[in-house]
């Protein structure tokens, strides 16, 4: 348990020079924040993932805007912080945003946090950041935990390119339509999902995306952390035969495999069709663009097809 020391008696309470707090016997100093919106990442489960800078920022802020004050109160109490918490979530954002903007315009430092992880990922924080930027006021990122990145790291699937799509639609038709739209994304796909919908979602994804490798990442950073790998079909079968998994779930799906090269007969058919309205050079170029095959080889093949047709 950490405790913040009261500011020195000679320092005016309205404008403290700094605040001291102690974690594990080490004393840290939270300096006065510059005015602006400070977007602070908080732990997704393990409170030891809270960064020193995140604690300093929340401790020194004039107010901390959070999704649920009850959830955030447990966090600030754990670190012995005395801070002012105000709710900011999708149901009161329209009402609270002008109030937070007024504080910022008055030169205050406002910290924005979510219930867990990095704000703006699947929450209304981006509208506040948009408004702050439009007003020409500072936005300061305080990076840290992210369920999306934690899942990508643990999944063992390609991470050089990925697409995060939040929660899938709740019903089969919507899920399959969305999966079909995302089927050609050249990178791993990342979704949030709930336990009761997981098996059905995996089955729908398998139907549209095929047997791609995937990982179900559950309760990341917590004591019951679990990462289960397999194809989408294998995972769908496993969770269909088990009780609904509990806790927070992130689903990572590997990228599509490379398309097999087209059959020679199919290439010839494409060339013949293109030669009906284009020169040999242009026909070869069109088919090269469509198949990824070498233009020079296709040009020669087009000449051979023309010669065969003539004689």
Secondary structure, 3 states (H helix, E strand, C coil): CCEECCCCCCCCHHHCCEEEEEECCEEEEEECCCCEEEEECECCCCHHHCCHHHHHHHHHCCEEEECCHHHHHHHHHHCCCCCCEEECCCCCHHHHHHHHHHHHHCCCEEEECCCCECCCCCCCHHHHHHHHHHCCCCEEEECCCCHHHHHHHHHCCCCCCEEEEEECCCCHHHHHHHHHHHCCCCCEEEEEECHHHHHHHHHHHHHHHCCCEEEEEECCCCCCCEEEEEEHHHHHHHHHCCCCCCCCEEEEECCCCCCCCCCHHHHHHHHHHHHCCCCHHHHHHHHHHHHCCCHHHHHHHHHHHHHHHHC
